[in-house]
C-alpha cells in the first residue's frame, strides 16, 4: 500500500486544469433574449418534454448538455418535465421507429394546447439515413405536426437555444398580428 501511495506522490496530477469560469458570449446573449420572451409569454417558466422516438442518443446528449453548468438553461426559465401533461413544448429526437409511433401520438395528444413540437437532429427532421422503412416511419412530421425543425447531427446546444428562441419569437409575432 505504501508503494502505491509513493507512486501516486511521485507521478503527481496528470489531468488538465480547471478552465476559467467565463461564459460563452453567444450563450449569454441568446439566453437573455430567450428569458425575455419566456418572462413575457410564459410568466417566467417554459416546460419542455423531451421524447426519444428511436434515436442513437447523440441528440439527447446535446439536449442534456443544456442542463449542465455551462449552459444552465434553467436560469433562463427553461425546465424539462417528466410528463407531457406539464409541457409547453415537445422536443422529439430520432427517426420515429414503428414501435414508438403509437407512443409518440399518445404523448402528443396528452400535451395540453397550445403546444409546439420541435424535431431535433437530422433523423428527426428528415428521417436521416434510416428514412421510411419497415422499421421506421422516418421524420417526426410523418407522425405528428412539427412547428420547428433543428437540423444537425447532432445540433449543438447553442443551436437548440436559437431554435427555441426563433419558435417562441415567431409565436409571439404571429399572435400580435393574428
C-alpha positions as CSV (number, residue, x, y, z in Angstrom):
1,X,0.0,0.0,0.0
2,X,2.9,2.4,0.8
3,X,4.4,1.6,-2.6
4,X,1.1,2.7,-4.3
5,X,1.0,5.9,-2.3
6,X,4.6,6.6,-3.2
7,X,3.9,6.1,-6.9
8,X,0.9,8.5,-6.7
9,X,3.0,11.1,-4.9
10,X,5.9,10.8,-7.5
11,X,3.6,10.9,-10.5
12,X,1.5,13.9,-9.5
13,X,-1.6,15.3,-11.1
14,X,-2.0,14.3,-14.8
15,X,-5.4,15.9,-15.6
16,X,-6.0,19.2,-17.2
17,X,-6.6,22.2,-15.0
18,X,-10.0,23.8,-14.5
19,X,-10.8,26.3,-17.2
20,X,-11.6,29.9,-16.2
21,X,-15.2,30.5,-15.3
22,X,-16.1,32.6,-18.2
23,X,-19.4,32.0,-20.1
24,X,-19.7,32.0,-23.8
25,X,-21.0,35.3,-25.1
26,X,-23.3,33.7,-27.6
27,X,-24.9,31.6,-24.8
28,X,-25.4,34.6,-22.6
29,X,-26.8,36.7,-25.5
30,X,-29.2,34.1,-26.8
31,X,-30.2,33.1,-23.2
32,X,-31.0,36.7,-22.3
33,X,-33.2,37.0,-25.4
34,X,-34.9,33.7,-24.6
35,X,-35.5,34.7,-21.0
36,X,-37.2,38.0,-22.1
37,X,-39.6,36.1,-24.3
38,X,-40.3,33.4,-21.7
39,X,-40.9,36.1,-19.0
40,X,-43.3,37.9,-21.2
41,X,-45.1,35.0,-22.8
42,X,-44.9,32.2,-20.2
43,X,-44.6,34.2,-16.9
44,X,-41.0,33.1,-16.4
45,X,-41.3,29.3,-16.9
46,X,-41.2,27.3,-20.1
47,X,-41.7,23.5,-19.8
48,X,-40.2,21.0,-22.3
49,X,-40.8,17.3,-22.5
50,X,-38.1,15.5,-24.4
51,X,-39.1,12.4,-26.3
52,X,-36.7,9.8,-27.9
53,X,-38.6,8.3,-30.8
54,X,-35.7,6.0,-31.8
55,X,-32.5,8.0,-32.0
56,X,-28.9,7.0,-31.4
57,X,-28.8,9.3,-28.3
58,X,-26.4,11.8,-29.9
59,X,-29.1,14.5,-29.9
60,X,-30.1,13.6,-26.3
61,X,-26.5,14.2,-25.2
62,X,-26.7,17.7,-26.6
63,X,-30.2,18.3,-25.1
64,X,-28.9,17.1,-21.7
65,X,-26.0,19.5,-22.1
66,X,-28.5,22.3,-21.9
67,X,-28.8,21.5,-18.2
68,X,-25.1,21.3,-17.4
69,X,-23.3,24.1,-15.5
70,X,-22.0,25.7,-18.7
71,X,-25.4,26.3,-20.4
72,X,-27.6,26.1,-17.4
73,X,-30.9,26.8,-19.2
74,X,-32.9,26.8,-16.0
75,X,-31.6,30.3,-15.3
76,X,-33.3,31.4,-18.4
77,X,-36.7,29.9,-17.3
78,X,-36.5,26.6,-19.3
79,X,-37.4,23.5,-17.4
80,X,-37.5,19.8,-18.6
81,X,-40.5,17.9,-17.2
82,X,-41.3,14.2,-16.9
83,X,-44.9,14.4,-18.1
84,X,-46.3,15.7,-21.4
85,X,-49.3,17.0,-19.4
86,X,-47.0,19.6,-17.9
87,X,-45.2,20.5,-21.1
88,X,-45.5,23.5,-23.4
89,X,-43.1,22.0,-26.0
90,X,-42.3,18.5,-27.1
91,X,-38.7,18.2,-28.2
92,X,-38.5,15.0,-30.2
93,X,-35.4,13.2,-31.5
94,X,-34.7,10.4,-33.9
95,X,-36.5,8.8,-36.8
96,X,-39.8,7.5,-35.4
97,X,-39.4,3.8,-35.1
98,X,-42.6,1.8,-35.8
99,X,-42.6,0.7,-32.1
100,X,-42.6,4.3,-30.9
101,X,-45.3,5.6,-33.4
102,X,-48.3,5.0,-31.1
103,X,-46.4,6.2,-28.0
104,X,-45.4,9.4,-29.8
105,X,-49.0,10.1,-30.9
106,X,-50.3,9.5,-27.3
107,X,-47.6,11.8,-25.9
108,X,-48.7,14.5,-28.4
109,X,-52.3,14.1,-27.5
110,X,-51.5,14.2,-23.8
111,X,-49.7,17.5,-24.2
112,X,-52.0,20.5,-23.3
113,X,-52.9,23.0,-26.0
114,X,-51.4,25.3,-27.1
115,X,-48.4,23.1,-27.8
116,X,-45.4,23.1,-30.0
117,X,-43.3,20.3,-31.4
118,X,-39.6,20.6,-32.2
119,X,-38.0,18.0,-34.4
120,X,-34.3,17.7,-33.3
121,X,-31.5,16.4,-35.4
122,X,-31.3,15.2,-39.0
123,X,-33.0,12.0,-38.2
124,X,-36.0,13.8,-36.6
125,X,-36.1,16.4,-39.4
126,X,-36.0,14.1,-42.5
127,X,-35.5,10.5,-41.2
128,X,-31.7,10.7,-41.6
129,X,-30.1,7.6,-43.1
130,X,-33.0,5.5,-41.9
131,X,-35.8,7.2,-43.9
132,X,-39.0,5.3,-44.2
133,X,-38.8,1.5,-44.0
134,X,-40.4,-1.5,-42.4
135,X,-38.9,-0.4,-39.1
136,X,-39.1,3.4,-39.3
137,X,-41.8,6.0,-40.0
138,X,-38.9,8.4,-40.9
139,X,-39.3,12.1,-40.0
140,X,-41.3,13.2,-37.0
141,X,-43.5,15.2,-39.2
142,X,-44.7,11.9,-40.8
143,X,-46.3,11.1,-37.4
144,X,-47.3,14.4,-35.7
145,X,-47.3,18.0,-36.7
146,X,-43.9,19.8,-36.3
147,X,-43.6,23.5,-35.6
148,X,-39.8,23.8,-35.8
149,X,-37.0,21.7,-37.2
150,X,-33.5,22.0,-35.9
151,X,-31.1,20.1,-38.2
152,X,-27.7,18.8,-37.3
153,X,-26.1,15.5,-36.5
154,X,-26.4,16.3,-33.6
155,X,-27.3,20.0,-33.3
156,X,-25.2,21.9,-30.7
157,X,-26.8,23.2,-27.5
158,X,-26.5,26.8,-28.8
159,X,-28.4,25.7,-32.0
160,X,-31.1,24.3,-29.7
161,X,-31.3,27.6,-27.8
162,X,-31.5,29.6,-31.0
163,X,-34.2,27.2,-32.2
164,X,-36.3,27.7,-29.1
165,X,-35.8,31.5,-29.4
166,X,-37.0,31.5,-33.0
167,X,-40.0,29.3,-32.3
168,X,-41.1,31.5,-29.3
169,X,-40.3,34.8,-31.1
170,X,-42.3,33.7,-34.1
171,X,-45.3,32.6,-32.0
172,X,-45.3,36.0,-30.2
173,X,-45.1,37.8,-33.6
174,X,-47.9,35.7,-35.1
175,X,-50.1,36.2,-32.0
176,X,-49.6,40.0,-32.3
177,X,-50.6,40.0,-36.0
178,X,-53.3,37.4,-35.8
